[in-house]
Amino acid sequence: MVKRLPYVAPKLELITPRSMQKHRMVDITSADSALDDIGDARALLDEFGSPLYILSEKMLRAQYRAFRDTFTAPGINTVVAYSYKTNYLPAVCSILHQEGAWAEVVSGMEYDLARSLGVPGSKIIFNGPYKRPDELARAIKEEALINVDNFDELDLLISVAGNLGIAARTGLRINFQYGRQSWTKFGMNADNGEAVEALHRIKKAGRKLRFEALHNHSGTFQVNPDIYARAAQVLIAIAKSARGLGLSPTIADFGGGYPSNNRLKPAFDVPGGSGSSGQFLAPFAEAIAGPLSKARKAFGERPTMVLEPGRALVDTAFRLACTVVARKNIAGQGEAVIVDAGVNLVPTAYWYDHGVNAASNKDIHAALGAKPVAVFGPLCMQVDILRERAVLPAMSLGSPLVISNVGAYCITQSMQFIQPRPAVVLVGPNGVEEIRRRETRSDIFGMDRIPARLRAKGAKF
Ligand SMILES: Cc1ncc(COP(=O)(O)O)c(C=O)c1O
């Protein structure tokens, strides 16, 4: 008698032409170029431990240059101020500063880091909704541009500048309603008169403030350039109001939010998927520079256009190499592998379908037999899924995998949740250099104290 295997329900997935390409081509063939750039992931894991973040210096520099060139426009000064919070590894910031980037910081801690890396105050843009009086005083003295978030901060800035007797270089963060999920939490509202009211207060502060900039940042991973065209209209209109009051703004700061090469999960993407290949940033540059160059007078004839990209610069330059630690066949769902890196190191896996690739060419050549596999992390959490469905060749225990595009918000938002965080290496002209060592037990528990009355007999902590 023929022994029948139990019935397993097929897993249905919507395959659009783009997602077909996503599963069949990018997951497998992109591994080739990934490996060209960082060398042998398996050898790196052997040397530095698994998992391991890997930065390609060549790619980071190339991303910066492509971004800067895309946003260069006649009659406008372009300033690219790198958003530190996206990834403030000192080596990353240093590479971008070598390329000419300014620093965009959102806390005193980031400000201090930028200064310690040799960035002059005049090339720091200080954003964010909370700046302490001592931090404001330092930024005023060092001539950083301070973009004010709210009226309380404006009062504080006027008072700190007044006490110092130094005019604070001041910008105003502006928000406006645009669609259902507008970022109106930050800045002064343009629609209800708040922004113009702030201009009046700035005017009244006289020499305590030097008003220079209008700023907007309306979201992150924006897939539609139209919001930047709207931001340009709004900032230009407010700049004209400012000029009407005798103020002289020269800087239009459009914040960050430009997409990277990552792919949003279909649930968060536009229908059919947003594009992220070739010159996909060009429409964003056009949406901003087009209106700005037509309204140059509002910003004193030769406007300075500031852009604060984060993910568009660093996402693709980083990969995370990890190791298969177990394999499973899950009832009703199919095959899965467990790897030693999860959403503790790639929190963006909640939003993106990160590329997951076999790490060696040998594995890639076995790709003909590739099949869909779920990739789970090592955390004791149901949501710890790196990818619901990657197309991978047969995996052995110990096989390395490479997760791509993990440069933005993965390291700064990584968690010490049940696992120490990994080392980071830079692959560059000097070969492989460790730019952050792996965390040790004392990095995690060194700050903790047990009151004597709670200490167990024989405890060594
Ligand atoms: C004020 C500001 N500028 C720039 C950025 C960088 O954004 P992104 O990484 O989406 O380019 C952020 C991030 O949210 C931000 O809050």
Ligand as a Chemical Component Dictionary entry (heavy atoms), coordinates in Angstrom:
data_LIG
# 
_chem_comp.id                   LIG 
_chem_comp.type                 NON-POLYMER 
_chem_comp.pdbx_formal_charge   0 
_chem_comp.three_letter_code    LIG 
# 
loop_
_chem_comp_atom.comp_id 
_chem_comp_atom.atom_id 
_chem_comp_atom.alt_atom_id 
_chem_comp_atom.type_symbol 
_chem_comp_atom.charge 
_chem_comp_atom.model_Cartn_x 
_chem_comp_atom.model_Cartn_y 
_chem_comp_atom.model_Cartn_z 
_chem_comp_atom.pdbx_ordinal 
LIG C1 C1 C 0 14.481 66.160 11.584 1  
LIG C2 C2 C 0 14.901 64.921 10.857 2  
LIG N1 N1 N 0 15.748 65.034 9.816  3  
LIG C3 C3 C 0 16.170 63.941 9.136  4  
LIG C4 C4 C 0 15.744 62.674 9.471  5  
LIG C5 C5 C 0 16.223 61.514 8.665  6  
LIG O1 O1 O 0 15.172 60.826 8.081  7  
LIG P1 P1 P 0 15.438 59.666 7.000  8  
LIG O2 O2 O 0 16.314 58.648 7.635  9  
LIG O3 O3 O 0 14.057 59.146 6.720  10 
LIG O4 O4 O 0 16.073 60.318 5.809  11 
LIG C6 C6 C 0 14.845 62.516 10.541 12 
LIG C7 C7 C 0 14.326 61.186 10.897 13 
LIG O5 O5 O 0 13.193 60.972 11.245 14 
LIG C8 C8 C 0 14.416 63.667 11.263 15 
LIG O6 O6 O 0 13.574 63.571 12.302 16 
# 
loop_
_chem_comp_bond.comp_id 
_chem_comp_bond.atom_id_1 
_chem_comp_bond.atom_id_2 
_chem_comp_bond.value_order 
_chem_comp_bond.pdbx_ordinal 
LIG C1 C2 SING 1  
LIG C2 N1 SING 2  
LIG C2 C8 DOUB 3  
LIG N1 C3 DOUB 4  
LIG C3 C4 SING 5  
LIG C4 C5 SING 6  
LIG C4 C6 DOUB 7  
LIG C5 O1 SING 8  
LIG O1 P1 SING 9  
LIG P1 O2 DOUB 10 
LIG P1 O3 SING 11 
LIG P1 O4 SING 12 
LIG C6 C7 SING 13 
LIG C6 C8 SING 14 
LIG C7 O5 DOUB 15 
LIG C8 O6 SING 16 
# 
